Amino acid sequence: MMKTLTPAGTTTSFIETYDCLKPEECGITIKTAWQFMQDHANTEHVARDNNDTRNDTQAFLTSARFQRPFEDRMMRWIKPHWNEYSKKYHIHKQIEDVFDPLYKIQLSETGGGYLNPHYEQQRGRSGMAERFAVWMIYLNDDFKGGQTYFTHQELEIAPKQGMLAIWPASYTHRHHAVNNLVGKKWAATGWFRYKVDGLTA
């Protein structure tokens, strides 16, 4: 039987949700990300996918003008919830030691999203192998559908504006967007990584 996880929810599957951002904080984040997408539309910092498995726009906030203020802001917003998650699952890592400064804001429109089951800890691209946990914040909820479904756990997260979700990055937590989105869905996604040879955080 499929389970639905709602804000401030808890499971025994290492997937946790928290009330994190206020509506005005979500609005500022969306506005800034949209401006970034316009300013960097034809650069490596903005990726647009349109195929059978993925249909969305991703803004990687790597421009110095955006990244540092956003990194500090995101870390501050997420920190108390990471502390709770870390304590519950005996990770015992300070967020400053594991927060990945590279994260993205995603815009998915009707029928879109990352529809293919996947997990976040992968070989290949820089830093992906060192990921051990994922965070995601739903920035709006004025759309229909758009749940995140975890295949092994048979569990879905129902989006709610300002909600933070944290879960493990490994193959145990394959997930995908449910193919039922109507409207525009904004979300921020990032990772927690172990340091390797001082190159990643």
KAGIWO-V997553 format. One record per residue. RES is the residue in one letter. PSI is psi in radians with two decimals (* if undefined). Layout:
RES/PSI, RES/PSI
//
This chain:
M/2.29, M/2.42, K/2.59, T/2.25, L/2.24, T/3.06, P/2.55, A/0.59, G/2.87, T/2.55, T/-3.14, T/0.27, S/0.35, F/0.29, I/2.12, E/2.56, T/2.62, Y/2.58, D/2.08, C/-1.03, L/2.58, K/2.75, P/-0.70, E/-0.56, E/-0.66, C/-0.74, G/-0.75, I/-0.73, T/-0.77, I/-0.79, K/-0.76, T/-0.74, A/-0.70, W/-0.74, Q/-0.70, F/-0.75, M/-0.65, Q/-0.76, D/-0.49, H/0.52, A/-0.64, N/0.58, T/3.04, E/-0.17, H/-0.20, V/2.16, A/2.31, R/2.14, D/2.41, N/1.48, N/-2.97, D/-0.44, T/-0.35, R/2.34, N/1.62, D/3.04, T/2.29, Q/2.26, A/2.01, F/1.91, L/1.31, T/-0.12, S/2.35, A/-0.56, R/-0.57, F/-0.69, Q/-0.91, R/-0.83, P/-0.70, F/-0.69, E/-0.82, D/-0.73, R/-0.83, M/-0.76, M/-0.70, R/-0.73, W/-0.72, I/-0.47, K/-0.90, P/-0.55, H/-0.63, W/-0.72, N/-0.71, E/-0.79, Y/-0.82, S/-0.72, K/-0.76, K/-0.70, Y/0.25, H/0.74, I/-0.71, H/0.85, K/2.30, Q/2.50, I/-0.58, E/-0.42, D/-0.30, V/-0.12, F/2.17, D/2.10, P/-0.28, L/2.01, Y/3.10, K/2.71, I/2.26, Q/2.41, L/2.06, S/2.40, E/3.09, T/2.19, G/0.01, G/-2.95, G/3.09, Y/1.65, L/-0.27, N/2.27, P/2.33, H/2.93, Y/2.87, E/-0.28, Q/1.84, Q/2.71, R/2.75, G/-1.63, R/2.57, S/2.22, G/-0.21, M/-0.55, A/-0.41, E/-0.09, R/2.34, F/-0.23, A/2.77, V/2.54, W/2.58, M/2.39, I/2.19, Y/2.13, L/-0.24, N/2.92, D/0.35, D/0.96, F/3.02, K/2.54, G/-2.48, G/0.39, Q/2.79, T/2.18, Y/2.29, F/2.04, T/-0.79, H/-0.62, Q/-0.21, E/0.90, L/2.45, E/2.62, I/2.17, A/2.11, P/2.48, K/2.34, Q/2.26, G/-0.01, M/2.32, L/2.34, A/2.44, I/2.37, W/2.89, P/2.65, A/-0.10, S/-3.11, Y/-0.29, T/-0.27, H/0.98, R/2.44, H/2.92, H/2.82, A/2.39, V/2.37, N/1.18, N/0.30, L/2.31, V/1.97, G/-2.83, K/2.21, K/2.21, W/2.38, A/2.60, A/2.37, T/2.40, G/-3.01, W/2.81, F/2.30, R/2.56, Y/2.61, K/2.42, V/2.01, D/0.49, G/0.18, L/-0.41, T/2.85, A/*
//
